[in-house]
């Protein structure tokens, strides 16, 4: 962690301001924080490090990154009676401390290791210890290494996954499929059926914008996808298109996408927008080193039954690291919890102030790259899993009541939350004044 960082939080009049270097000049940029509240590291009630001990070069191992996990599926409970969680994690060790094998070689080798090495699945115990681990395979195809940054969402007896095919140089559109898992004699087997893979896109306006950081949610009997936090973009989707028997027919669609000789049928997402950008937007005045900065969704939102709304977690990335191949890569992440209404038209209701996850190395501080990839409810608590620096994996426990008490009403709906902005600025303390350069 860099205590002499050129990224710093300062108090300016009644607002908290982030100052940081301009990307293409020697000057500084300033950004306000969402809803005007200081950034702070948010300490957890409990923390676990998840180490899948995945194989790396020279006989070494690495923990995996950006974990997504859910309660252990019923189909695996007989084989793993002491298992509690089912997890997936990105493979690739290029950024792990002491394991930077590609720093002095071509950047393409570095990026290929980081993003194009596939993913692993694991069964974890109640303490998140590893009971079984297996690489995710692709049946009917030879591009299993394209299965990267997987997000899990259980739908009845099916496991729905989305993943980003960096392998095909596509960083803007996730692929959606079913994930299958079985076990024989305690050996875990996990795979995706090539015939069930679909590409997320707007079939009516395919060039509109990215379909990457989305999450699934269910309202009534319908399944929706949260495509963007604000303006809130939600799509009604049809999961039956993931049936492999439909692939031949769907590939005749005008919206079929081709990655060279690999052809993928569409997973159509036609978003309905609620809300609009304005000077009253919660993120008005938020700036970064790139021109476009807005809150991205992370894992799928969860239903909070006693409050009758969905709770999610999203992130902002204000920083950019230079990259020859991709021009730049994001860093300096912050996160926010948010809530959206229970049914269409889905509306953004409330936000927490921006925060980062307190570091295991220094609880008063945070790493510059943190990415929340799992949000689950566990009784009166929340479990949030996140990746660090594209190398490590942690899980933190938070009291749900603390999260809800931090929320600030940003909706025009009356009675959603009683906390007002003026109160939250006073009670959401303390402010911390360090951000870090990786």
C-alpha positions in Angstrom: 0.0 0.0 0.0 1.3 3.4 -1.0 1.0 6.0 1.9 2.5 8.7 -0.4 -0.1 8.3 -3.0 -0.8 11.1 -5.5 -4.5 10.2 -5.1 -5.9 12.0 -2.1 -9.2 12.9 -0.5 -9.6 16.4 0.8 -12.3 18.4 2.5 -13.5 21.3 0.3 -16.1 23.6 1.9 -18.9 21.2 2.9 -18.0 18.5 0.4 -15.4 15.7 0.1 -13.3 16.0 -3.0 -10.9 13.4 -4.6 -7.8 14.9 -6.3 -5.7 12.8 -8.6 -3.3 13.2 -11.6 -4.7 14.1 -15.0 -4.1 11.2 -17.3 -2.6 13.2 -20.2 -1.0 16.2 -18.5 0.9 17.2 -15.4 -2.1 18.9 -13.8 -4.7 17.5 -11.4 -8.3 16.6 -11.8 -11.0 16.8 -9.1 -14.0 14.6 -8.6 -16.7 14.7 -6.0 -17.9 11.6 -4.4 -21.4 10.2 -5.0 -24.0 11.9 -2.8 -21.2 14.2 -1.4 -20.0 11.9 1.4 -16.4 11.1 2.2 -14.9 7.8 1.1 -14.0 5.4 3.9 -12.6 1.8 4.2 -15.6 -0.2 5.5 -14.4 -2.7 8.2 -16.0 -6.1 8.2 -17.4 -8.2 11.0 -15.4 -11.2 9.8 -13.0 -11.9 6.9 -11.8 -15.0 5.1 -9.1 -15.4 2.5 -10.1 -18.0 -0.2 -7.1 -19.8 -1.6 -7.9 -22.4 -4.3 -4.2 -23.2 -4.7 -4.5 -23.2 -8.5 -1.4 -24.4 -10.5 1.0 -21.7 -11.7 4.5 -21.8 -13.2 7.6 -23.2 -11.6 5.6 -25.5 -9.3 3.9 -22.6 -7.5 0.2 -22.0 -6.8 -2.0 -18.9 -6.7 -5.4 -18.3 -5.0 -7.6 -17.3 -7.9 -9.4 -14.0 -8.3 -12.8 -12.4 -8.5 -14.7 -15.3 -6.8 -18.4 -15.9 -7.4 -20.1 -18.3 -5.1 -23.6 -19.6 -4.1 -24.9 -22.2 -1.6 -23.9 -25.7 -2.6 -26.4 -27.2 -5.2 -28.5 -30.1 -4.0 -26.9 -32.3 -6.7 -23.5 -32.1 -5.0 -24.5 -32.4 -1.4 -24.4 -36.2 -1.3 -20.8 -36.3 -2.7 -19.7 -33.5 -0.4 -21.6 -33.8 2.9 -19.4 -31.2 4.6 -19.6 -28.7 1.7 -21.6 -25.5 2.1 -20.6 -23.3 -0.9 -20.0 -23.7 -4.6 -17.5 -21.2 -6.1 -15.9 -20.2 -9.3 -12.7 -18.2 -9.7 -10.7 -16.7 -12.5 -7.4 -18.4 -13.4 -4.2 -16.5 -14.2 -1.3 -15.3 -11.9 0.3 -12.5 -13.9 -0.3 -9.8 -11.3 0.4 -11.9 -8.2 3.3 -10.6 -6.0 6.5 -12.4 -6.8 4.9 -14.2 -9.7 5.1 -11.6 -12.4 6.4 -13.9 -15.1 5.4 -11.7 -18.0 6.5 -8.2 -16.9 9.5 -8.2 -19.2 7.9 -9.9 -22.2 5.3 -9.0 -24.7 2.2 -7.5 -23.2 0.0 -9.9 -25.1 1.5 -12.8 -23.0 0.7 -10.9 -19.8 -2.9 -10.3 -20.8 -3.4 -13.8 -22.1 -2.3 -15.2 -18.8 -4.5 -12.8 -16.8 -7.7 -13.0 -18.9 -7.5 -16.0 -21.2 -6.6 -18.9 -18.9 -10.1 -20.0 -18.1 -11.7 -20.5 -14.7 -11.9 -23.1 -11.9 -14.8 -24.3 -9.8 -14.6 -25.5 -6.2 -16.6 -26.9 -3.3 -16.0 -25.0 -0.1 -16.7 -25.8 3.5 -18.5 -23.6 6.0 -15.2 -21.9 6.8 -14.5 -21.5 3.0 -11.8 -24.2 3.0 -11.4 -26.0 -0.3 -12.9 -29.6 -0.5 -12.7 -30.1 -4.2 -11.5 -28.1 -7.2 -11.8 -28.6 -11.0 -11.2 -26.5 -14.1 -14.4 -25.6 -16.0 -14.4 -27.4 -19.3 -16.3 -26.7 -22.5 -18.1 -29.7 -24.0 -18.4 -29.5 -27.8 -15.8 -26.7 -28.1 -12.1 -26.0 -27.8 -12.2 -22.5 -26.2 -12.6 -23.3 -22.5 -10.0 -20.6 -21.8 -12.6 -18.0 -22.9 -14.6 -18.8 -19.7 -13.3 -15.9 -17.6 -14.8 -13.7 -14.8 -17.7 -16.1 -14.3 -20.8 -14.9 -12.3 -23.2 -17.5 -10.9 -26.9 -17.2 -10.5 -29.2 -20.1 -9.4 -32.5 -20.4 -11.2 -34.5 -23.4 -9.9 -32.5 -26.5 -10.7 -30.3 -24.6 -13.2 -27.1 -22.7 -12.6 -27.0 -19.7 -15.0 -23.6 -18.1 -15.6 -22.3 -15.1 -17.4 -18.6 -14.7 -18.4 -16.5 -12.3 -20.5 -14.8 -13.8 -23.6 -11.5 -11.8 -23.4 -10.1 -14.8 -25.3 -12.0 -13.6 -28.4 -10.9 -9.9 -27.8 -14.5 -9.1 -26.8 -14.5 -7.0 -23.6 -17.9 -5.5 -24.1 -20.4 -8.4 -24.3 -20.7 -11.2 -21.8 -21.7 -14.7 -22.8 -24.6 -16.5 -21.0 -25.0 -20.2 -20.5 -25.9 -22.9 -18.1 -23.2 -24.4 -15.8 -23.3 -28.1 -15.1 -21.6 -29.9 -12.1 -21.4 -33.5 -11.0 -19.2 -35.7 -8.9 -18.0 -39.3 -9.1 -16.1 -40.8 -6.2 -15.5 -37.3 -4.8 -14.0 -35.9 -8.1 -15.7 -32.7 -9.1 -16.6 -32.2 -12.8 -17.8 -28.8 -14.0 -18.6 -27.9 -17.6 -20.4 -25.6 -20.0 -22.2 -27.1 -23.1 -21.1 -25.2 -26.2 -24.6 -25.5 -27.6 -26.1 -23.6 -24.7 -23.8 -20.5 -25.0 -25.5 -17.2 -26.0 -24.1 -13.7 -26.5 -25.7 -10.9 -24.5 -26.8 -8.0 -26.7 -29.6 -5.7 -27.7 -31.2 -7.5 -30.7 -33.1 -4.3 -31.7 -30.1 -1.9 -31.3 -27.0 -4.1 -31.3 -24.6 -1.1 -31.4 -26.2 0.7 -28.5 -23.8 0.0 -25.5 -22.0 -2.7 -23.6 -23.7 -5.8 -22.2 -21.1 -6.9 -19.6 -21.7 -6.0 -16.0 -25.2 -7.2 -15.5 -27.0 -9.2 -12.9 -30.1 -11.4 -12.9 -33.2 -10.9 -10.7 -36.6 -12.5 -10.5 -39.9 -10.6 -10.0 -43.0 -12.7 -9.9 -42.7 -15.4 -12.5 -40.4 -13.3 -14.7 -36.7 -13.1 -15.0 -35.0 -9.8 -15.6 -31.5 -8.5 -16.1 -30.2 -5.4 -14.4 -28.1 -3.9 -17.2 -27.2 -0.5 -15.6 -27.7 1.0 -12.2 -28.4 4.5 -13.3 -30.2 5.5 -15.4 -31.7 2.2 -14.3 -31.8 -0.2 -17.3 -33.6 -3.5 -16.8 -34.4 -6.1 -19.4 -37.0 -8.9 -19.4 -35.2 -12.0 -20.6 -36.1 -15.5 -21.6 -33.9 -18.2 -20.1 -35.4 -20.9 -22.3 -33.2 -19.7 -25.2 -30.3 -21.4 -23.3 -31.7 -24.8 -24.4 -29.0 -26.4 -26.5 -31.6 -28.0 -28.8 -32.5 -24.5 -30.0 -29.0 -23.6 -31.1 -29.3 -24.6 -34.8 -32.5 -22.6 -35.2 -31.1 -19.6 -33.3 -27.9 -19.5 -35.3 -30.0 -18.6 -38.3 -30.9 -15.4 -36.6 -29.6 -12.1 -38.0 -28.1 -11.4 -34.6 -25.7 -14.3 -34.6 -22.2 -13.2 -33.7 -19.1 -14.7 -35.1 -15.7 -14.9 -33.4 -13.8 -16.2 -36.4 -15.2 -19.6 -37.0 -17.1 -19.7 -33.7 -20.7 -18.6 -34.1 -22.8 -17.7 -31.1 -26.5 -17.1 -31.0 -27.9 -14.0 -29.2 -29.2 -13.6 -25.7 -31.5 -10.6 -26.3 -31.6 -7.9 -23.7 -33.9 -4.9 -24.5 -33.5 -2.5 -21.6 -36.2 -0.2 -20.3 -34.7 2.9 -18.8 -35.9 4.6 -15.7 -34.3 7.9 -14.5 -32.1 10.3 -16.5 -28.8 12.0 -16.1 -29.0 15.5 -14.7 -27.4 17.9 -12.2 -29.4 16.0 -9.6 -27.9 12.6 -10.4 -26.2 11.0 -7.4 -23.1 10.8 -9.6 -23.1 14.3 -10.9 -19.6 15.7 -10.7 -17.9 12.3 -10.4 -14.9 12.3 -12.8 -12.1 10.0 -13.6 -9.0 9.7 -15.8 -11.2 8.5 -18.7 -14.0 10.5 -20.2 -16.7 8.1 -19.3 -17.3 7.2 -15.6 -20.5 5.7 -14.3 -21.5 3.0 -11.7 -21.2 -0.5 -13.0 -23.2 -3.4 -11.5 -21.2 -6.3 -9.9 -23.0 -9.5 -8.9 -26.7 -10.2 -9.2 -28.8 -8.2 -6.7 -30.5 -10.1 -3.9 -34.0 -9.8 -2.6 -34.6 -8.3 0.9 -37.9 -9.7 1.8 -38.7 -7.7 4.9 -38.0 -4.4 3.0 -39.5 -5.5 -0.3 -36.7 -4.4 -2.5 -33.6 -5.7 -4.2 -30.1 -4.9 -2.8 -27.1 -4.8 -5.0 -23.5 -3.6 -5.0 -21.8 -1.7 -7.8 -18.4 -0.1 -8.5 -16.8 3.0 -9.9 -13.3 2.9 -11.4 -11.8 6.4 -11.6 -8.2 5.4 -12.5 -6.6 4.1 -15.6 -3.4 2.1 -16.0 -1.6 2.4 -19.3 -1.8 -0.6 -21.6 -0.2 -0.8 -25.1 -2.8 -3.3 -26.5 -5.9 -1.9 -24.8 -4.7 1.7 -24.3 -5.6 1.6 -20.6 -7.0 -0.7 -17.9 -9.1 0.4 -14.9 -8.0 0.9 -11.3 -8.8 2.9 -8.2 -12.1 1.2 -7.5 -14.8 2.3 -5.0 -18.1 0.5 -4.3 -21.6 1.4 -3.3 -24.6 -0.6 -2.1 -27.8 0.3 -3.8 -31.5 -0.7 -3.8 -34.0 -0.9 -6.6 -37.8 -1.4 -6.4 -39.4 -4.8 -6.4 -41.2 -4.7 -9.8 -41.4 -2.9 -13.1 -40.7 -0.1 -13.8 -37.6 -0.8 -11.7 -36.3 2.4 -10.0 -33.2 3.3 -8.1 -34.3 3.9 -4.5 -31.3 4.4 -2.2 -27.5 4.4 -2.1 -24.8 3.9 0.5 -21.9 6.4 0.3 -18.9 5.2 -1.7 -16.5 2.9 0.2 -13.7 0.4 -0.2 -13.0 -2.9 1.6 -10.6 -2.5 4.5 -7.3 -4.2 3.7 -6.1 -7.3 5.6 -2.7 -5.6 5.5 -3.9 -2.3 6.9 -7.5 -2.0 8.1 -7.5 1.8 7.8 -6.7 1.5 4.1 -7.6 -0.3 0.8 -6.0 -1.8 -2.2 -6.5 0.3 -5.4 -8.0 -2.7 -7.3 -10.9 -4.3 -5.5 -13.8 -5.9 -7.4 -17.0 -7.2 -5.6 -18.1 -10.4 -7.4 -20.5 -12.0 -5.0 -23.4 -10.7 -2.8 -25.3 -13.2 -0.6 -27.5 -13.0 2.4 -26.6 -15.2 5.4 -29.2 -14.8 8.1 -29.0 -11.2 9.4 -25.7 -10.7 7.6 -24.4 -10.1 4.1 -21.4 -12.0 2.6 -19.5 -10.1 -0.1 -16.7 -11.8 -2.0 -14.2 -9.7 -4.0 -11.0 -9.9 -5.9 -7.9 -7.9 -5.1 -5.3 -6.7 -7.7 -6.4 -9.4 -10.2 -4.7 -12.0 -7.9 -6.3 -12.6 -4.5 -9.8 -13.5 -3.2 -11.5 -12.5 0.1 -14.9 -12.8 1.6 -16.2 -10.3 4.2 -19.2 -10.5 6.5 -21.3 -7.3 7.1 -24.3 -6.8 9.2 -27.3 -6.2 7.0 -28.6 -3.6 9.4 -25.4 -1.6 9.1 -25.7 -1.6 5.3 -29.4 -0.5 5.4 -28.7 2.2 8.0 -26.1 3.7 5.7 -28.5 4.1 2.8 -29.6 7.5 1.6 -32.9 8.0 -0.2 -32.3 9.1 -3.8 -35.8 8.2 -5.0 -38.9 10.4 -5.3 -40.9 7.6 -3.6 -42.0 8.6 -0.1 -41.1 6.5 2.9 -38.5 4.3 1.3 -35.8 5.4 3.7 -35.9 8.0 6.5 -32.2 9.0 6.3 -31.7 12.2 4.6 -28.5 13.4 3.0 -27.8 16.1 5.6 -28.0 13.5 8.4 -26.0 11.0 6.5 -23.1 13.4 6.0 -22.9 13.9 9.7 -23.4 10.3 10.8 -21.4 8.4 8.1 -18.0 8.9 9.7 -15.1 9.0 9.7 -13.5 10.2 6.4 -10.2 8.7 5.4 -7.8 10.6 3.3 -5.7 8.1 1.4 -6.2 6.4 -1.9 -3.4 4.3 -3.5 -1.6 3.8 -6.8 -1.1 0.1 -7.5 
